[in-house]
């Protein structure tokens, strides 16, 4: 990890008292809850996944963001990631996070100091993020008892993800590896939230959006 980049990002992120971050695994309800909170609290949403897989790619600098630059230069970014072992993938996530935080800080620097914002997901290593972003302004959503296999079959948008694997060698093997990584991502997020004292809101299948949004708002003191 680039500790200097992490420290530089902290100079901006640690002082943004009205910026909040909702984290959690796929299917935990981050986007739905962010949309509910955005409506209730009149806060814009910053979709971290959309930036990481989209707009950030045009801003990666080989000198400042070397790890992400390698990923962006790969002929097939998904295949490049799935060729890794879990240990390599975990190290990749930790190394890329300071680079993402650098670009996030760059975007926040363009906003007024008291601007409010809800950041929707996008990260795995929440304890690393907490070195630059206040843990008190983060909350993690979890959904106990639901497998990655179940989550990625829930909606048509998620089912489209599996269709992308048809273009990879051994698509079914790669799909199973993706699901294995996704399970470990969920475990890592929860473990690191515990380490960093980031509150976790468990989502019950009986929860309404309003009820869960209210619990999240209470944790964030919105």
N, C-alpha and C positions, 0 to 999 in steps of 0.2 A: 504493500500500500504506500501511496505517496503521502507521507505525513505532512509535508509542507503544504500540499494542496488542501488537505483536510483542515489544517490550521487556518489557511487563507479563507476557506469557505465559512469557517466558524465566525470570522470577523463580521460577516454579514448575517448569517443565519441565526446566530445566538441572540441577536438584538431585535428580531422580528417577532414582537409579542402577540401579533394578531394573525400569525401564520400557523396553521394546524395541519397535522399529517395523520391520515388514516391508513394503516398498514394491515397486512394479512395475506393469507394465501388465496389462490384462485377460488372463486365461488364463495368466499366468506361474506360478501355483501358490501365491499368497500365502495364501489361505484354507486350503488343504490343509496347507501347511507350518505355519501358525499352529496348526492343530488338532493336528498331530503334536507340535509343541513344547509346546503347552499340556498335553498328556497326559504327556509325558516330564518336564517341569519343574514341573508343578503350578502353572501360571500361568493366570489368567483371560484371555479374549480381549475386546478392545474393538474392535468392528467399525466402523471409521471411516465406511465407505460407508453402513452402516445408520443411523448417527447423522446424517450429512450429508443424506441423502435422507428421513430420518424425524424422529426426536426433536428434532434441532436446530431444525427449522422452528418449533416452538412456543416457542423460546427466543431467536430472532433479535430484536434490539432495533433499531428504525430509527436511533436515535442512536449506538449502539455497533457495530452490524453493518449499515450502510446498504446495502452491495452485496448481501449475501444477502437482506436484507429486500425489495429490488426483485425479485430472482429468485423469492422465496417468494410475492410478491403477483401474479406473472404468471398469467393464466388458464390457460396451458399452459406449464409450466416448460421442457419439452423443446423445444417450438417456439421459445420465447423465446431459448434458447441457440443453436439452430441457425440463427436469423436473423443471427447474428454472423458476421463474417469470422474467419479463424483468429487474426489479430492481436488482434481484440477479445476473442475467447474466451480467448486466452493471458493478456491483461491482466485479464480477469475472474477467472481462476484465481489469479493472483498477488494480486489484491486481496481475494479471499475467504479466502485461507489464514490471514492473521493473525486473522481473525474465527473460523475453525474452531479455531485454536490457543487462542484466548481461552476458548472453551467447553470444550475438552479440559482446559485448566488448571483451569477451574472444577470439572470432575468429579474431577480428581486431587486437588484441595484437600480433597475430602471423604474421601479415603483416608489411611491412615497413611503417614508419610513413607517407610517402607521397604517399602511394598506393591509386589508384582510385578505386571506387566501386559504383555501382548502386544498391540500395536496392529496391526490388519490393514488395510493399504492406505489408500485414500481420498484421496491427494494426488498432484498432478502436479509441483509446483515444490519438489522436494526440497532444493534449495540454499537456498530461502527458509526452509523448515522448519528447516534446520540452523543458522539464526541464533538459534533459540530452543530447539531440541532437539539433544542431542549427536549428532554424526555417528557417533561410535564405538558408539552404541546403535541404529544403523539398518543395515539391509542391504537391498539391492535384488535382486529376482529378475528374470532376463531369459530369454527363450525365442527364441533366434535362429532365423531361417528360417521362422517361422510368421507368416502375414499376419493382419491384423485380420479380413478376410473369413472366413478359416478358423476363427479363434478364436470368432467370434460364431455359428458353426454347429455348435459342438462338443457342446453340451448342450441339453436341452430348456429349461432356465432361460434360457440365452442366446438361444435361438430366440424365446422370448417377447418379448424386447426388440424384435425386428423387427415383431412384431404390433402394438406400440404406434404404429408409424409409419403404420398404416392410417388413423389419425384426424388425420393432418397433411395439409396441402395438398401435392401432388406427393410422395407417400410414397416412391417409389423414388429420386427426386432427393435427398430429405432423408436417406434411408438411406445413399446413397453418400457424402454429406457427413459423416455420422456416422462412417463407416468411415475417411474421410480424416482427420478429427479424431483418431480413435483411433490411427492410425498416427503422427501427429505428437505425440500424448501420450506414446507409447512412446519416441519419439526424445528428447523433452524430459526425461523422467524419467532416461534413461541419461546424457544430456549433463550434467544438473545434478548427478547423483550423482558424475560424474567431477570436476566443478568443486568439489564439497563434500567430496571424498575419502570418499564413502560406498561401502563395498565392494559389488561386484556378483557374485552367484552365477548362473552360466549354467545353465539347466536343459536337459539333454539328454533326448531322447525315450526314451533307454535308462535314465535315472535312476529308481531306486525312490524312493518317498516317504522311506523311512528314510535312504537315502544322501544325498539333498538336504537333509533336515532336519538331518543330522549336520554337513554343510558350513556350513549357516546357523548352527547352534549354535556351531560353532567360531569363526565370524566375530564372533558376539555375545558370545563367552566365557561361554556358559551352562554 
